[in-house]
């Protein structure tokens, strides 16, 4: 009986792990910065700086590459996409204009496309290494 319960859960673990890591990475890199920067000329930027977004991408590159090399292809693409989409929705949903939904959709599309490309590259490289013995 115990083995029957863990069998359906085991394929979900990489997905849940990657989604959780993505939410945690969003919180660590972007979740704390909520202030727009006002410059001397009156223009505003932010709330995120380029180094924060680059840090998020590099942080997520490690677990995504690991999962892709282990052939968890669906979890590699959908886990970070779901995690980042959830984190952006939670973080941006206090916007009264309602335009945050467009931003959340763009994050979802961008993270899906990016993780799909990384997954394809890493899995093909790891497959080639296994065939050649390196």
N, CA, C and O atoms as a printed pandas DataFrame, in Angstrom:
     atom_number atom_name residue_name chain_id  residue_number  x_coord  y_coord  z_coord
0              1         N          UNK        A               1    0.819   -1.186    0.000
1              2        CA          UNK        A               1    0.000    0.000    0.000
2              3         C          UNK        A               1    0.864    1.251    0.000
3              4         O          UNK        A               1    0.565    2.216   -0.704
4              5         N          UNK        A               2    1.911    1.239    0.769
5              6        CA          UNK        A               2    2.768    2.417    0.844
6              7         C          UNK        A               2    3.407    2.722   -0.513
7              8         O          UNK        A               2    3.507    3.885   -0.904
8              9         N          UNK        A               3    3.830    1.699   -1.217
9             10        CA          UNK        A               3    4.456    1.896   -2.520
10            11         C          UNK        A               3    3.452    2.461   -3.517
11            12         O          UNK        A               3    3.827    3.258   -4.377
12            13         N          UNK        A               4    2.196    2.071   -3.421
13            14        CA          UNK        A               4    1.174    2.568   -4.334
14            15         C          UNK        A               4    0.900    4.048   -4.155
15            16         O          UNK        A               4    0.542    4.729   -5.116
16            17         N          UNK        A               5    1.062    4.555   -2.948
17            18        CA          UNK        A               5    0.828    5.982   -2.712
18            19         C          UNK        A               5    1.980    6.843   -3.206
19            20         O          UNK        A               5    1.749    7.960   -3.670
20            21         N          UNK        A               6    3.194    6.364   -3.121
21            22        CA          UNK        A               6    4.337    7.173   -3.541
22            23         C          UNK        A               6    4.556    7.145   -5.046
23            24         O          UNK        A               6    5.192    8.045   -5.593
24            25         N          UNK        A               7    4.052    6.153   -5.705
25            26        CA          UNK        A               7    4.275    6.047   -7.147
26            27         C          UNK        A               7    3.692    7.244   -7.921
27            28         O          UNK        A               7    4.397    7.787   -8.772
28            29         N          UNK        A               8    2.445    7.683   -7.675
29            30        CA          UNK        A               8    1.929    8.831   -8.420
30            31         C          UNK        A               8    2.563   10.156   -7.995
31            32         O          UNK        A               8    2.567   11.111   -8.772
32            33         N          UNK        A               9    3.091   10.227   -6.788
33            34        CA          UNK        A               9    3.667   11.474   -6.288
34            35         C          UNK        A               9    5.075   11.691   -6.825
35            36         O          UNK        A               9    5.485   12.836   -7.019
36            37         N          UNK        A              10    5.815   10.635   -7.064
37            38        CA          UNK        A              10    7.215   10.741   -7.480
38            39         C          UNK        A              10    7.418   11.594   -8.735
39            40         O          UNK        A              10    8.355   12.393   -8.751
40            41         N          UNK        A              11    6.605   11.478   -9.784
41            42        CA          UNK        A              11    6.825   12.344  -10.947
42            43         C          UNK        A              11    6.538   13.821  -10.673
43            44         O          UNK        A              11    7.029   14.689  -11.395
44            45         N          UNK        A              12    5.756   14.111   -9.646
45            46        CA          UNK        A              12    5.448   15.504   -9.322
46            47         C          UNK        A              12    6.560   16.195   -8.542
47            48         O          UNK        A              12    6.610   17.424   -8.509
48            49         N          UNK        A              13    7.442   15.441   -7.922
49            50        CA          UNK        A              13    8.475   16.029   -7.079
50            51         C          UNK        A              13    9.385   17.006   -7.828
51            52         O          UNK        A              13    9.615   18.102   -7.318
52            53         N          UNK        A              14    9.917   16.670   -9.011
53            54        CA          UNK        A              14   10.745   17.662   -9.712
54            55         C          UNK        A              14    9.960   18.931  -10.056
55            56         O          UNK        A              14   10.491   20.037   -9.953
56            57         N          UNK        A              15    8.704   18.773  -10.462
57            58        CA          UNK        A              15    7.866   19.940  -10.769
58            59         C          UNK        A              15    7.683   20.810   -9.530
59            60         O          UNK        A              15    7.879   22.024   -9.588
60            61         N          UNK        A              16    7.311   20.196   -8.415
61            62        CA          UNK        A              16    7.079   20.952   -7.184
62            63         C          UNK        A              16    8.363   21.584   -6.664
63            64         O          UNK        A              16    8.350   22.711   -6.171
64            65         N          UNK        A              17    9.466   20.862   -6.773
65            66        CA          UNK        A              17   10.757   21.396   -6.341
66            67         C          UNK        A              17   11.152   22.614   -7.164
67            68         O          UNK        A              17   11.560   23.634   -6.609
68            69         N          UNK        A              18   11.034   22.513   -8.481
69            70        CA          UNK        A              18   11.397   23.639   -9.341
70            71         C          UNK        A              18   10.455   24.821   -9.157
71            72         O          UNK        A              18   10.897   25.969   -9.192
72            73         N          UNK        A              19    9.169   24.561   -8.962
73            74        CA          UNK        A              19    8.221   25.653   -8.710
74            75         C          UNK        A              19    8.549   26.337   -7.383
75            76         O          UNK        A              19    8.527   27.565   -7.294
76            77         N          UNK        A              20    8.850   25.551   -6.361
77            78        CA          UNK        A              20    9.205   26.130   -5.067
78            79         C          UNK        A              20   10.498   26.925   -5.104
79            80         O          UNK        A              20   10.593   27.999   -4.509
80            81         N          UNK        A              21   11.495   26.394   -5.806
81            82        CA          UNK        A              21   12.761   27.122   -5.948
82            83         C          UNK        A              21   12.538   28.434   -6.703
83            84         O          UNK        A              21   13.163   29.444   -6.380
84            85         N          UNK        A              22   11.667   28.429   -7.690
85            86        CA          UNK        A              22   11.390   29.641   -8.463
86            87         C          UNK        A              22   10.703   30.704   -7.604
87            88         O          UNK        A              22   11.040   31.885   -7.685
88            89         N          UNK        A              23    9.756   30.288   -6.795
89            90        CA          UNK        A              23    9.083   31.239   -5.896
90            91         C          UNK        A              23   10.081   31.800   -4.892
91            92         O          UNK        A              23   10.093   33.003   -4.633
92            93         N          UNK        A              24   10.912   30.940   -4.328
93            94        CA          UNK        A              24   11.910   31.393   -3.357
94            95         C          UNK        A              24   12.935   32.328   -4.000
95            96         O          UNK        A              24   13.342   33.316   -3.390
96            97         N          UNK        A              25   13.348   32.020   -5.219
97            98        CA          UNK        A              25   14.308   32.884   -5.911
98            99         C          UNK        A              25   13.688   34.236   -6.230
99           100         O          UNK        A              25   14.353   35.265   -6.111
100          101         N          UNK        A              26   12.421   34.245   -6.634
101          102        CA          UNK        A              26   11.737   35.516   -6.874
102          103         C          UNK        A              26   11.709   36.344   -5.588
103          104         O          UNK        A              26   12.007   37.538   -5.607
104          105         N          UNK        A              27   11.353   35.711   -4.484
105          106        CA          UNK        A              27   11.280   36.425   -3.213
106          107         C          UNK        A              27   12.653   36.961   -2.802
107          108         O          UNK        A              27   12.762   38.078   -2.295
108          109         N          UNK        A              28   13.696   36.160   -3.022
109          110        CA          UNK        A              28   15.045   36.574   -2.619
110          111         C          UNK        A              28   15.584   37.701   -3.486
111          112         O          UNK        A              28   16.206   38.631   -2.972
112          113         N          UNK        A              29   15.356   37.631   -4.791
113          114        CA          UNK        A              29   15.945   38.610   -5.694
114          115         C          UNK        A              29   15.043   39.817   -5.948
115          116         O          UNK        A              29   15.536   40.943   -6.016
116          117         N          UNK        A              30   13.744   39.607   -6.088
117          118        CA          UNK        A              30   12.858   40.688   -6.510
118          119         C          UNK        A              30   11.763   41.034   -5.515
119          120         O          UNK        A              30   11.241   42.149   -5.543
120          121         N          UNK        A              31   11.409   40.122   -4.654
121          122        CA          UNK        A              31   10.254   40.318   -3.789
122          123         C          UNK        A              31   10.395   41.425   -2.770
123          124         O          UNK        A              31    9.392   42.000   -2.348
124          125         N          UNK        A              32   11.586   41.733   -2.372
125          126        CA          UNK        A              32   11.798   42.739   -1.329
126          127         C          UNK        A              32   11.847   44.160   -1.871
127          128         O          UNK        A              32   11.689   45.108   -1.103
128          129         N          UNK        A              33   12.060   44.334   -3.158
129          130        CA          UNK        A              33   12.223   45.669   -3.743
130          131         C          UNK        A              33   10.886   46.142   -4.310
131          132         O          UNK        A              33   10.459   45.679   -5.368
132          133         N          UNK        A              34   10.235   47.052   -3.615
133          134        CA          UNK        A              34    8.924   47.528   -4.038
134          135         C          UNK        A              34    8.902   49.019   -4.348
135          136         O          UNK        A              34    7.838   49.571   -4.628
136          137         N          UNK        A              35   10.044   49.674   -4.304
137          138        CA          UNK        A              35   10.084   51.132   -4.465
138          139         C          UNK        A              35   10.625   51.523   -5.829
139          140         O          UNK        A              35   11.609   50.963   -6.313
140          141         N          UNK        A              36    9.970   52.483   -6.427
141          142        CA          UNK        A              36   10.451   53.037   -7.692
142          143         C          UNK        A              36   11.489   54.112   -7.379
143          144         O          UNK        A              36   11.363   54.845   -6.398
144          145         N          UNK        A              37   12.505   54.194   -8.215
145          146        CA          UNK        A              37   13.548   55.202   -8.044
146          147         C          UNK        A              37   13.156   56.456   -8.814
147          148         O          UNK        A              37   12.843   56.387  -10.002
148          149         N          UNK        A              38   13.174   57.612   -8.130
149          150        CA          UNK        A              38   12.862   58.890   -8.763
150          151         C          UNK        A              38   14.183   59.607   -9.000
151          152         O          UNK        A              38   14.956   59.838   -8.070
152          153         N          UNK        A              39   14.429   59.953  -10.253
153          154        CA          UNK        A              39   15.674   60.624  -10.626
154          155         C          UNK        A              39   15.512   62.135  -10.533
155          156         O          UNK        A              39   14.404   62.641  -10.357
156          157         N          UNK        A              40   16.625   62.849  -10.653
157          158        CA          UNK        A              40   16.619   64.308  -10.514
158          159         C          UNK        A              40   15.742   64.985  -11.565
159          160         O          UNK        A              40   15.167   66.042  -11.305
160          161         N          UNK        A              41   15.637   64.388  -12.742
161          162        CA          UNK        A              41   14.815   64.991  -13.793
162          163         C          UNK        A              41   13.327   64.650  -13.647
163          164         O          UNK        A              41   12.517   65.064  -14.477
164          165         N          UNK        A              42   12.966   63.907  -12.610
165          166        CA          UNK        A              42   11.570   63.566  -12.370
166          167         C          UNK        A              42   11.134   62.230  -12.934
167          168         O          UNK        A              42   10.026   61.773  -12.653
168          169         N          UNK        A              43   11.988   61.594  -13.727
169          170        CA          UNK        A              43   11.632   60.286  -14.284
170          171         C          UNK        A              43   11.776   59.201  -13.215
171          172         O          UNK        A              43   12.537   59.342  -12.258
172          173         N          UNK        A              44   11.038   58.139  -13.404
173          174        CA          UNK        A              44   11.093   57.038  -12.449
174          175         C          UNK        A              44   11.512   55.760  -13.157
175          176         O          UNK        A              44   11.219   55.561  -14.336
176          177         N          UNK        A              45   12.195   54.906  -12.429
177          178        CA          UNK        A              45   12.570   53.587  -12.915
178          179         C          UNK        A              45   12.295   52.581  -11.817
179          180         O          UNK        A              45   12.095   52.931  -10.654
180          181         N          UNK        A              46   12.292   51.346  -12.213
181          182        CA          UNK        A              46   12.175   50.305  -11.210
182          183         C          UNK        A              46   10.826   49.655  -11.206
183          184         O          UNK        A              46   10.028   49.856  -12.122
184          185         N          UNK        A              47   10.569   48.899  -10.214
185          186        CA          UNK        A              47   11.280   48.811   -8.953
186          187         C          UNK        A              47   12.514   47.915   -8.986
187          188         O          UNK        A              47   13.262   47.879   -8.009
188          189         N          UNK        A              48   12.748   47.199  -10.070
189          190        CA          UNK        A              48   13.861   46.259  -10.089
190          191         C          UNK        A              48   15.025   46.829  -10.888
191          192         O          UNK        A              48   14.846   47.550  -11.869
192          193         N          UNK        A              49   16.216   46.479  -10.434
193          194        CA          UNK        A              49   17.435   46.828  -11.149
194          195         C          UNK        A              49   17.835   45.635  -12.022
195          196         O          UNK        A              49   17.395   44.509  -11.791
196          197         N          UNK        A              50   18.663   45.897  -13.011
197          198        CA          UNK        A              50   19.087   44.827  -13.921
198          199         C          UNK        A              50   19.828   43.720  -13.176
199          200         O          UNK        A              50   19.659   42.545  -13.503
200          201         N          UNK        A              51   20.643   44.067  -12.186
201          202        CA          UNK        A              51   21.406   43.055  -11.462
202          203         C          UNK        A              51   20.498   42.090  -10.715
203          204         O          UNK        A              51   20.854   40.928  -10.521
204          205         N          UNK        A              52   19.321   42.563  -10.291
205          206        CA          UNK        A              52   18.392   41.678   -9.588
206          207         C          UNK        A              52   17.797   40.632  -10.545
207          208         O          UNK        A              52   17.690   39.453  -10.209
208          209         N          UNK        A              53   17.420   41.085  -11.721
209          210        CA          UNK        A              53   16.844   40.168  -12.707
210          211         C          UNK        A              53   17.906   39.179  -13.187
211          212         O          UNK        A              53   17.621   37.992  -13.345
212          213         N          UNK        A              54   19.122   39.661  -13.418
213          214        CA          UNK        A              54   20.217   38.777  -13.827
214          215         C          UNK        A              54   20.494   37.751  -12.730
215          216         O          UNK        A              54   20.717   36.577  -13.025
216          217         N          UNK        A              55   20.482   38.179  -11.481
217          218        CA          UNK        A              55   20.675   37.250  -10.369
218          219         C          UNK        A              55   19.597   36.184  -10.318
219          220         O          UNK        A              55   19.889   35.019  -10.050
220          221         N          UNK        A              56   18.351   36.570  -10.572
221          222        CA          UNK        A              56   17.258   35.600  -10.606
222          223         C          UNK        A              56   17.465   34.583  -11.717
223          224         O          UNK        A              56   17.296   33.383  -11.504
224          225         N          UNK        A              57   17.828   35.057  -12.895
225          226        CA          UNK        A              57   18.029   34.162  -14.040
226          227         C          UNK        A              57   19.179   33.194  -13.778
227          228         O          UNK        A              57   19.050   31.997  -14.036
228          229         N          UNK        A              58   20.290   33.694  -13.274
229          230        CA          UNK        A              58   21.447   32.836  -13.012
230          231         C          UNK        A              58   21.127   31.836  -11.904
231          232         O          UNK        A              58   21.537   30.677  -11.974
232          233         N          UNK        A              59   20.402   32.278  -10.888
233          234        CA          UNK        A              59   20.018   31.378   -9.804
234          235         C          UNK        A              59   19.144   30.242  -10.312
235          236         O          UNK        A              59   19.325   29.093   -9.910
236          237         N          UNK        A              60   18.197   30.553  -11.193
237          238        CA          UNK        A              60   17.293   29.525  -11.708
238          239         C          UNK        A              60   17.946   28.663  -12.778
239          240         O          UNK        A              60   17.478   27.557  -13.048
240          241         N          UNK        A              61   19.006   29.146  -13.383
241          242        CA          UNK        A              61   19.693   28.376  -14.410
242          243         C          UNK        A              61   20.273   27.077  -13.848
243          244         O          UNK        A              61   20.304   26.061  -14.542
244          245         N          UNK        A              62   20.721   27.106  -12.624
245          246        CA          UNK        A              62   21.329   25.916  -12.012
246          247         C          UNK        A              62   20.302   24.787  -11.822
247          248         O          UNK        A              62   20.531   23.688  -12.327
248          249         N          UNK        A              63   19.176   25.011  -11.113
249          250        CA          UNK        A              63   18.241   23.890  -10.961
250          251         C          UNK        A              63   17.554   23.482  -12.262
251          252         O          UNK        A              63   17.225   22.309  -12.442
252          253         N          UNK        A              64   17.336   24.424  -13.162
253          254        CA          UNK        A              64   16.726   24.091  -14.452
254          255         C          UNK        A              64   17.674   23.209  -15.263
255          256         O          UNK        A              64   17.246   22.225  -15.865
256          257         N          UNK        A              65   18.939   23.554  -15.279
257          258        CA          UNK        A              65   19.921   22.744  -16.001
258          259         C          UNK        A              65   20.064   21.361  -15.378
259          260         O          UNK        A              65   20.189   20.364  -16.089
260          261         N          UNK        A              66   20.045   21.303  -14.061
261          262        CA          UNK        A              66   20.150   20.016  -13.377
262          263         C          UNK        A              66   18.967   19.124  -13.739
263          264         O          UNK        A              66   19.147   17.953  -14.074
264          265         N          UNK        A              67   17.761   19.676  -13.672
265          266        CA          UNK        A              67   16.563   18.873  -13.969
266          267         C          UNK        A              67   16.536   18.442  -15.434
267          268         O          UNK        A              67   16.116   17.327  -15.743
268          269         N          UNK        A              68   16.976   19.309  -16.329
269          270        CA          UNK        A              68   16.998   18.949  -17.750
270          271         C          UNK        A              68   18.018   17.856  -18.016
271          272         O          UNK        A              68   17.780   16.970  -18.837
272          273         N          UNK        A              69   19.144   17.910  -17.333
273          274        CA          UNK        A              69   20.153   16.865  -17.534
274          275         C          UNK        A              69   19.705   15.523  -16.971
275          276         O          UNK        A              69   20.221   14.479  -17.369
276          277         N          UNK        A              70   18.747   15.547  -16.048
277          278        CA          UNK        A              70   18.196   14.312  -15.479
278          279         C          UNK        A              70   16.954   13.843  -16.241
279          280         O          UNK        A              70   16.285   12.897  -15.826
280          281         N          UNK        A              71   16.654   14.503  -17.345
281          282        CA          UNK        A              71   15.551   14.145  -18.256
282          283         C          UNK        A              71   14.155   14.352  -17.642
283          284         O          UNK        A              71   13.209   13.652  -18.004
284          285         N          UNK        A              72   14.031   15.299  -16.727
285          286        CA          UNK        A              72   12.724   15.701  -16.208
286          287         C          UNK        A              72   12.229   16.872  -17.065
287          288         O          UNK        A              72   12.089   17.993  -16.577
288          289         N          UNK        A              73   11.970   16.599  -18.335
289          290        CA          UNK        A              73   11.763   17.669  -19.306
290          291         C          UNK        A              73   10.491   18.480  -19.047
291          292         O          UNK        A              73   10.522   19.709  -19.106
292          293         N          UNK        A              74    9.397   17.819  -18.768
293          294        CA          UNK        A              74    8.146   18.545  -18.537
294          295         C          UNK        A              74    8.249   19.386  -17.271
295          296         O          UNK        A              74    7.841   20.547  -17.259
296          297         N          UNK        A              75    8.788   18.808  -16.214
297          298        CA          UNK        A              75    8.953   19.546  -14.955
298          299         C          UNK        A              75    9.934   20.698  -15.121
299          300         O          UNK        A              75    9.776   21.746  -14.495
300          301         N          UNK        A              76   10.948   20.506  -15.964
301          302        CA          UNK        A              76   11.944   21.553  -16.189
302          303         C          UNK        A              76   11.318   22.785  -16.815
303          304         O          UNK        A              76   11.709   23.910  -16.503
304          305         N          UNK        A              77   10.361   22.584  -17.685
305          306        CA          UNK        A              77    9.725   23.720  -18.356
306          307         C          UNK        A              77    8.566   24.269  -17.522
307          308         O          UNK        A              77    8.452   25.482  -17.351
308          309         N          UNK        A              78    7.716   23.402  -17.011
309          310        CA          UNK        A              78    6.500   23.866  -16.345
310          311         C          UNK        A              78    6.705   24.284  -14.894
311          312         O          UNK        A              78    5.973   25.145  -14.407
312          313         N          UNK        A              79    7.670   23.708  -14.189
313          314        CA          UNK        A              79    7.903   24.056  -12.785
314          315         C          UNK        A              79    8.288   25.517  -12.596
315          316         O          UNK        A              79    7.596   26.237  -11.877
316          317         N          UNK        A              80    9.378   25.981  -13.223
317          318        CA          UNK        A              80    9.739   27.389  -13.073
318          319         C          UNK        A              80    8.687   28.338  -13.655
319          320         O          UNK        A              80    8.479   29.434  -13.134
320          321         N          UNK        A              81    8.031   27.916  -14.730
321          322        CA          UNK        A              81    6.986   28.761  -15.306
322          323         C          UNK        A              81    5.849   28.955  -14.307
323          324         O          UNK        A              81    5.380   30.076  -14.108
324          325         N          UNK        A              82    5.411   27.876  -13.686
325          326        CA          UNK        A              82    4.340   27.978  -12.696
326          327         C          UNK        A              82    4.793   28.774  -11.472
327          328         O          UNK        A              82    4.043   29.605  -10.960
328          329         N          UNK        A              83    6.006   28.525  -11.006
329          330        CA          UNK        A              83    6.507   29.232   -9.834
330          331         C          UNK        A              83    6.648   30.726  -10.062
331          332         O          UNK        A              83    6.223   31.526   -9.229
332          333         N          UNK        A              84    7.241   31.108  -11.184
333          334        CA          UNK        A              84    7.408   32.533  -11.475
334          335         C          UNK        A              84    6.072   33.218  -11.736
335          336         O          UNK        A              84    5.875   34.369  -11.345
336          337         N          UNK        A              85    5.158   32.519  -12.392
337          338        CA          UNK        A              85    3.841   33.092  -12.639
338          339         C          UNK        A              85    3.105   33.325  -11.324
339          340         O          UNK        A              85    2.493   34.375  -11.132
340          341         N          UNK        A              86    3.163   32.357  -10.427
341          342        CA          UNK        A              86    2.536   32.503   -9.124
342          343         C          UNK        A              86    3.163   33.648   -8.327
343          344         O          UNK        A              86    2.452   34.448   -7.720
344          345         N          UNK        A              87    4.481   33.722   -8.333
345          346        CA          UNK        A              87    5.175   34.770   -7.579
346          347         C          UNK        A              87    4.862   36.156   -8.125
347          348         O          UNK        A              87    4.630   37.085   -7.352
348          349         N          UNK        A              88    4.854   36.307   -9.453
349          350        CA          UNK        A              88    4.546   37.621  -10.017
350          351         C          UNK        A              88    3.095   38.006   -9.762
351          352         O          UNK        A              88    2.802   39.169   -9.482
352          353         N          UNK        A              89    2.200   37.055   -9.854
353          354        CA          UNK        A              89    0.795   37.360   -9.581
354          355         C          UNK        A              89    0.633   37.832   -8.138
355          356         O          UNK        A              89   -0.037   38.832   -7.878
356          357         N          UNK        A              90    1.238   37.122   -7.219
357          358        CA          UNK        A              90    1.137   37.503   -5.813
358          359         C          UNK        A              90    1.782   38.868   -5.566
359          360         O          UNK        A              90    1.228   39.695   -4.842
360          361         N          UNK        A              91    2.945   39.103   -6.164
361          362        CA          UNK        A              91    3.701   40.329   -5.927
362          363         C          UNK        A              91    3.044   41.541   -6.584
363          364         O          UNK        A              91    3.067   42.632   -6.014
364          365         N          UNK        A              92    2.471   41.376   -7.746
365          366        CA          UNK        A              92    1.956   42.519   -8.497
366          367         C          UNK        A              92    0.446   42.696   -8.396
367          368         O          UNK        A              92   -0.079   43.663   -8.948
368          369         N          UNK        A              93   -0.267   41.820   -7.725
369          370        CA          UNK        A              93   -1.725   41.864   -7.746
370          371         C          UNK        A              93   -2.326   43.043   -6.996
371          372         O          UNK        A              93   -3.537   43.252   -7.068
372          373         N          UNK        A              94   -1.528   43.814   -6.285
373          374        CA          UNK        A              94   -2.060   44.987   -5.594
374          375         C          UNK        A              94   -2.167   46.208   -6.502
375          376         O          UNK        A              94   -2.547   47.286   -6.045
376          377         N          UNK        A              95   -1.839   46.053   -7.772
377          378        CA          UNK        A              95   -1.947   47.140   -8.741
378          379         C          UNK        A              95   -3.431   47.403   -9.020
379          380         O          UNK        A              95   -4.156   46.505   -9.449
380          381         N          UNK        A              96   -3.868   48.617   -8.776
381          382        CA          UNK        A              96   -5.293   48.932   -8.919
382          383         C          UNK        A              96   -5.730   49.096  -10.372
383          384         O          UNK        A              96   -6.926   49.044  -10.659
384          385         N          UNK        A              97   -4.795   49.292  -11.287
385          386        CA          UNK        A              97   -5.170   49.483  -12.689
386          387         C          UNK        A              97   -5.567   48.179  -13.375
387          388         O          UNK        A              97   -6.275   48.199  -14.382
388          389         N          UNK        A              98   -5.128   47.078  -12.851
389          390        CA          UNK        A              98   -5.422   45.790  -13.458
390          391         C          UNK        A              98   -4.458   45.403  -14.564
391          392         O          UNK        A              98   -4.560   44.308  -15.117
392          393         N          UNK        A              99   -3.532   46.278  -14.892
393          394        CA          UNK        A              99   -2.574   45.992  -15.960
394          395         C          UNK        A              99   -1.512   44.974  -15.538
395          396         O          UNK        A              99   -0.748   44.482  -16.369
396          397         N          UNK        A             100   -1.473   44.668  -14.261
397          398        CA          UNK        A             100   -0.490   43.684  -13.800
398          399         C          UNK        A             100   -0.705   42.333  -14.478
399          400         O          UNK        A             100    0.236   41.552  -14.621
400          401         N          UNK        A             101   -1.930   42.059  -14.892
401          402        CA          UNK        A             101   -2.229   40.778  -15.530
402          403         C          UNK        A             101   -1.440   40.634  -16.829
403          404         O          UNK        A             101   -1.011   39.533  -17.174
404          405         N          UNK        A             102   -1.249   41.723  -17.541
405          406        CA          UNK        A             102   -0.453   41.688  -18.773
406          407         C          UNK        A             102    0.997   41.360  -18.433
407          408         O          UNK        A             102    1.627   40.551  -19.114
408          409         N          UNK        A             103    1.522   41.978  -17.394
409          410        CA          UNK        A             103    2.886   41.688  -16.969
410          411         C          UNK        A             103    3.056   40.252  -16.523
411          412         O          UNK        A             103    4.058   39.614  -16.846
412          413         N          UNK        A             104    2.089   39.740  -15.785
413          414        CA          UNK        A             104    2.139   38.351  -15.339
414          415         C          UNK        A             104    2.115   37.417  -16.549
415          416         O          UNK        A             104    2.849   36.430  -16.595
416          417         N          UNK        A             105    1.269   37.733  -17.524
417          418        CA          UNK        A             105    1.215   36.923  -18.748
418          419         C          UNK        A             105    2.529   36.946  -19.500
419          420         O          UNK        A             105    2.962   35.919  -20.022
420          421         N          UNK        A             106    3.171   38.106  -19.564
421          422        CA          UNK        A             106    4.461   38.206  -20.245
422          423         C          UNK        A             106    5.544   37.425  -19.501
423          424         O          UNK        A             106    6.395   36.795  -20.128
424          425         N          UNK        A             107    5.515   37.463  -18.177
425          426        CA          UNK        A             107    6.467   36.660  -17.396
426          427         C          UNK        A             107    6.226   35.175  -17.654
427          428         O          UNK        A             107    7.175   34.403  -17.793
428          429         N          UNK        A             108    4.957   34.779  -17.718
429          430        CA          UNK        A             108    4.632   33.378  -17.971
430          431         C          UNK        A             108    5.140   32.942  -19.347
431          432         O          UNK        A             108    5.764   31.889  -19.472
432          433         N          UNK        A             109    4.878   33.736  -20.361
433          434        CA          UNK        A             109    5.320   33.395  -21.719
434          435         C          UNK        A             109    6.843   33.387  -21.804
435          436         O          UNK        A             109    7.434   32.476  -22.385
436          437         N          UNK        A             110    7.469   34.396  -21.227
437          438        CA          UNK        A             110    8.930   34.485  -21.270
438          439         C          UNK        A             110    9.616   33.372  -20.518
439          440         O          UNK        A             110   10.603   32.817  -21.000
440          441         N          UNK        A             111    9.112   33.032  -19.340
441          442        CA          UNK        A             111    9.736   31.955  -18.577
442          443         C          UNK        A             111    9.499   30.602  -19.247
443          444         O          UNK        A             111   10.369   29.733  -19.211
444          445         N          UNK        A             112    8.327   30.421  -19.857
445          446        CA          UNK        A             112    8.066   29.177  -20.583
446          447         C          UNK        A             112    9.030   29.031  -21.757
447          448         O          UNK        A             112    9.633   27.974  -21.941
448          449         N          UNK        A             113    9.175   30.095  -22.553
449          450        CA          UNK        A             113   10.055   30.034  -23.723
450          451         C          UNK        A             113   11.513   29.846  -23.313
451          452         O          UNK        A             113   12.234   29.054  -23.919
452          453         N          UNK        A             114   11.941   30.565  -22.296
453          454        CA          UNK        A             114   13.334   30.481  -21.863
454          455         C          UNK        A             114   13.667   29.110  -21.290
455          456         O          UNK        A             114   14.700   28.530  -21.624
456          457         N          UNK        A             115   12.806   28.597  -20.436
457          458        CA          UNK        A             115   13.086   27.279  -19.867
458          459         C          UNK        A             115   12.999   26.185  -20.927
459          460         O          UNK        A             115   13.712   25.186  -20.840
460          461         N          UNK        A             116   12.138   26.359  -21.923
461          462        CA          UNK        A             116   12.070   25.370  -23.010
462          463         C          UNK        A             116   13.373   25.348  -23.801
463          464         O          UNK        A             116   13.863   24.277  -24.158
464          465         N          UNK        A             117   13.933   26.515  -24.075
465          466        CA          UNK        A             117   15.199   26.578  -24.816
466          467         C          UNK        A             117   16.333   25.994  -23.984
467          468         O          UNK        A             117   17.127   25.199  -24.487
468          469         N          UNK        A             118   16.414   26.384  -22.711
469          470        CA          UNK        A             118   17.468   25.851  -21.838
470          471         C          UNK        A             118   17.317   24.337  -21.709
471          472         O          UNK        A             118   18.308   23.609  -21.746
472          473         N          UNK        A             119   16.101   23.871  -21.561
473          474        CA          UNK        A             119   15.846   22.434  -21.447
474          475         C          UNK        A             119   16.303   21.698  -22.702
475          476         O          UNK        A             119   16.945   20.652  -22.611
476          477         N          UNK        A             120   15.976   22.237  -23.865
477          478        CA          UNK        A             120   16.366   21.592  -25.120
478          479         C          UNK        A             120   17.886   21.549  -25.262
479          480         O          UNK        A             120   18.445   20.523  -25.651
480          481         N          UNK        A             121   18.548   22.643  -24.954
481          482        CA          UNK        A             121   20.008   22.700  -25.101
482          483         C          UNK        A             121   20.688   21.753  -24.109
483          484         O          UNK        A             121   21.552   20.966  -24.496
484          485         N          UNK        A             122   20.309   21.827  -22.856
485          486        CA          UNK        A             122   20.959   21.005  -21.834
486          487         C          UNK        A             122   20.680   19.523  -22.063
487          488         O          UNK        A             122   21.586   18.700  -21.937
488          489         N          UNK        A             123   19.447   19.174  -22.395
489          490        CA          UNK        A             123   19.145   17.758  -22.598
490          491         C          UNK        A             123   19.851   17.197  -23.831
491          492         O          UNK        A             123   20.267   16.039  -23.831
492          493         N          UNK        A             124   19.989   18.014  -24.886
493          494        CA          UNK        A             124   20.705   17.514  -26.066
494          495         C          UNK        A             124   22.198   17.378  -25.787
495          496         O          UNK        A             124   22.830   16.434  -26.261
496          497         N          UNK        A             125   22.762   18.296  -25.034
497          498        CA          UNK        A             125   24.182   18.201  -24.683
498          499         C          UNK        A             125   24.422   16.999  -23.774
499          500         O          UNK        A             125   25.392   16.266  -23.966
500          501         N          UNK        A             126   23.555   16.789  -22.792
501          502        CA          UNK        A             126   23.754   15.648  -21.894
502          503         C          UNK        A             126   23.517   14.323  -22.621
503          504         O          UNK        A             126   24.171   13.327  -22.312
504          505         N          UNK        A             127   22.597   14.299  -23.575
505          506        CA          UNK        A             127   22.379   13.088  -24.366
506          507         C          UNK        A             127   23.587   12.790  -25.251
507          508         O          UNK        A             127   23.991   11.636  -25.396
508          509         N          UNK        A             128   24.152   13.829  -25.836
509          510        CA          UNK        A             128   25.338   13.660  -26.676
510          511         C          UNK        A             128   26.511   13.168  -25.844
511          512         O          UNK        A             128   27.301   12.347  -26.310
512          513         N          UNK        A             129   26.631   13.664  -24.614
513          514        CA          UNK        A             129   27.707   13.206  -23.734
514          515         C          UNK        A             129   27.543   11.743  -23.379
515          516         O          UNK        A             129   28.523   11.002  -23.311
516          517         N          UNK        A             130   26.302   11.324  -23.152
517          518        CA          UNK        A             130   26.080    9.916  -22.812
518          519         C          UNK        A             130   26.410    9.010  -23.990
519          520         O          UNK        A             130   26.941    7.917  -23.794
520          521         N          UNK        A             131   26.104    9.446  -25.211
521          522        CA          UNK        A             131   26.411    8.624  -26.376
522          523         C          UNK        A             131   27.891    8.521  -26.636
523          524         O          UNK        A             131   28.374    7.464  -27.043
524          525         N          UNK        A             132   28.628    9.604  -26.407
525          526        CA          UNK        A             132   30.063    9.596  -26.693
526          527         C          UNK        A             132   30.885    9.098  -25.497
527          528         O          UNK        A             132   32.070    8.800  -25.640
528          529         N          UNK        A             133   30.262    9.011  -24.332
529          530        CA          UNK        A             133   30.974    8.493  -23.174
530          531         C          UNK        A             133   31.686    9.543  -22.362
531          532         O          UNK        A             133   32.488    9.191  -21.496
532          533         N          UNK        A             134   31.434   10.820  -22.598
533          534        CA          UNK        A             134   32.082   11.881  -21.824
534          535         C          UNK        A             134   31.191   12.375  -20.730
535          536         O          UNK        A             134   31.576   13.271  -19.978
